[in-house]
């Protein structure tokens, strides 16, 4: 369990850089995600192939995993879109709504009982986002897109956990990135008609940041979170990913001085979200102690 938490927190730390990279890369959100998928998928086929980690799976599984890959791709498109319409800090705070949507969708998709504690914690997080939405009106469009991004982000860890019961992490991730790339490539011409991009080829600086995004924030982070997902619930993984805004916002404050442009209501909302995270950590520690005590009693 401790190893899974360590892997998860390293993945979260790496994911915290994605917001900064989304602003550093000057391409539009559709092109950023397309290049991210291209570089990530190519790296996984080569790296995991050389490591002999790729396994043969059925066509039905490939199609299902590819569909989830497309959901992930649309999450990234909306996430980077939220950055463009608001800023890094607002987009990352909206991402924390993933806890609420996971608590809502996981029981529906997996046909399990609703966990009302998880739902309440998710609603507390959503309340924090509403405070920012209500009082920082300049960011409303970015917040709406960010909420859609969080909704999409809540879905693929739920499906992934089911895939990981019978498919290894590397095979699932490789087909997921490949499937997302194929579907996005089909839709990208239509997307670019609505949101034109002047430069289709990234310059050297953009390419460098795209490689960081693909190798560190995708290949390594996805692999670590995939291992953690085998041991932890999708809700625990998603709510722990609420630390991503913490890391990302600190970076945004340091690099872009975004704290100078945010009102007090942003910090009030963020404090409410942090409260939900603290309560969740407390409940997890309490549960782990109870499970340890029960195990010790059963052996005595």
PyMOL commands that set and color helices and strands:
alter all, ss='L'
color gray80, all
select helices_A, chain A and resi 2-15+18-24+29-50+59-85+88-95+98-110+116-135+137-163+169-194+204-231+234-240+243-256+258-261+264-299
alter helices_A, ss='H'
color red, helices_A
deselect
rebuild
show_as cartoon
